[in-house]
């Protein structure tokens, strides 16, 4: 079976198996990431809307305007603590009686946003004016709403979420909902970064070790090959030397005449006395 089929990567000829996280680790990591990301997104969104409203601006997210209901004047349509979602009014002439609008007004000598229902529409000098009333109020609002003060038309609401926006305007809420989740997210990502970095270093060291071991083995193989070649050379020289010595001995033996043994007739006569 090939390396490709085994999913084992090759690095400079060294096979390095990839450690895959377990299913439990994947699930836990995914849950943590999702929870932290959602918490941070909601916290940043809520903080932006809350502080924008507090600073006198009209917050808008993807063309939608978000407001927190502060009073019970629109109950039961809008409950205190609800989050109101409205859309920008491009043409005030499209507004009709019965529409719920958000507009700038003055309450207790402070310019604030208010959300009430239109009960009457009039036109003065080419501009529209709206008389409004809270569904839970018995009388119409005293102040007349000019078309330039209208910032949005009611579209939907989310129960109770407005309380979160209000809570974020406090130092404790900002700390708990924004600062701490962001720190946890950054800490978690930092831990993940160092974990990956350490794993990378371990893999790199193992690969380096395997490469060094491979080079050492190659050197030993080359040395063994050199020794084998040297041994073969010495054996060949020894064989040639022995062969030459044998040939020399044979040649010397061929040049020396063979001595004949003495016969009885040729034996010297013994001297006799007398």
Secondary structure, DSSP 4 states (H G I P E B T S, - for coil): --HHHHT-EEETTEEEPPPPPPHHHHHHHHHHHHHHHHHHHHHHHHHHHHHHHHTT---EETTEEEEE--SSTTTTTS-TTPEEEEE--S-GGG--TT-EEEEEEEETTEEEEEEEEEEEEEEETTEEEEEEE-TT-SS--SS-EEGGGEEEEEEEEETTTHHHHHHHTSHHHHIIIIIHHHHHHHHHHHHHHHHHHHHHHHHHHHHHHHHHHHHHHHHHHHHHHHHHHHHHHHHHHHHHHHHHHHHHHHHHHHHSPPPPPPPSTTSPPPP---
